[in-house]
Each structure stands twice: as structure tokens, then as C-alpha cells.
């Protein structure tokens, strides 16, 4: 079974689907940071230096193992010459 097949099967479970969807905003910001970092041809270490944090914090964030503060996200955005926008819908 491929991961895609497993994911499709797992998403049929309503409780699993709700939990998966609840993580969507976190995954979106992670993908956006990774894409911006790659676009600027920066390593995690370079981003960490510019954001005045440790490379391990960047790694944990990008892997989804770190629940970032707004302050952390602002530092990352600034280091990437981006603007952080948070909206409620």
C-alpha cells in the first residue's frame, strides 16, 4: 500500500479526517516557509542565523515538531524578507 492509498483510506474515518484538517494551517505555514527558504537558496542554518535562532529550531519547525509562537514566525518572516499575515475566517 502506498502512502497516498493509506492516506485516502485513513481520511474516510471522520475522527481522523477532523484531526487531519485541524492541522492544515500549521502545514500551510510550514510549506510556505520551506518554499521561501528554498526560493532564496538558503539552508536551515542560514535562515536560523538571520532569524537569530538555532538551526535545530528551524528543523523542528519544518518537520512539524515545534509549535511556533507568533514572535518566532515574525522572526522567520523577517529573515526571509516576507510579511507575516494572520487571518481569522
N, C-alpha and C positions, 0 to 999 in steps of 0.2 A: 504494500500500500504506500503510495506517495504521500508527502506532506499535504499536498493540495487535496487529495482524496480524504485524508484523515480530517482535515480542517472542515471540509464540506459536511462530512458525517457528524462531526462534533457540533457544528453550528445548528444542526437540526434539534439539538437539546435546548429548550427555551432558557433554562437557567444558565447554561454555558454561554449561549448567544448574548444574553443580557450582560454578563460579566465581560465578555469579549468586547462588546460595543462600548461599555463603560471605560475601557482603556483606550479607545480611539483617539481622544485628544492628546494623551501622552505620546502615543505612537506617531501622531502627526507632527508634534514639535520635534521629536527625535529625528524623524525623517528629514524635516526641514533643516535642522542644524547640520546633520551629516551631509546633505546635499550642498549647503552653503559652504561648508568646510572643504569639501572635495572641489567645488567650483573654484575656490580660491587657492587650490592646491596646497592646503595646509594639513600638517599632521596633527594628531591629537595633542602632542607635546607643544607644538607651535601655538595652537589655539589656547591651551592651558596657560602658556606664558603670557599671551596677550590679554587673557581674561583674569590674570592674577589668581590662578588656582592650580591645582595639581593635575597632571595627566591622568592619574587614576580616577579623579572625579569626572573627567570628560569620558573616560572609558566606561565607568559605571553608568553615567547618564545615557550614553549612546546604546548601551546594552539593555537599558530599561531597569537597571538595578539601583536606581537612585531617584528619589522623589525630590526634584529640584525646587528651590524657593524661587519666588519672583525675582529676588535680588540676583540669584545665580543666573537665571535666564537673561536678565538685563546685562550682566557682565558678558555672557556669551554673545548676545546680540551685538553689543558694542564692539567686541573683539572681531566680529565678522562684518562690521560696518553695516549692520542691519538695525531695524527698529522693531522692538517687541510690541505687539498689539495683542491685547487680551479682550475678548468679547464674550458677552453672555447672550444666548439666543433663547 
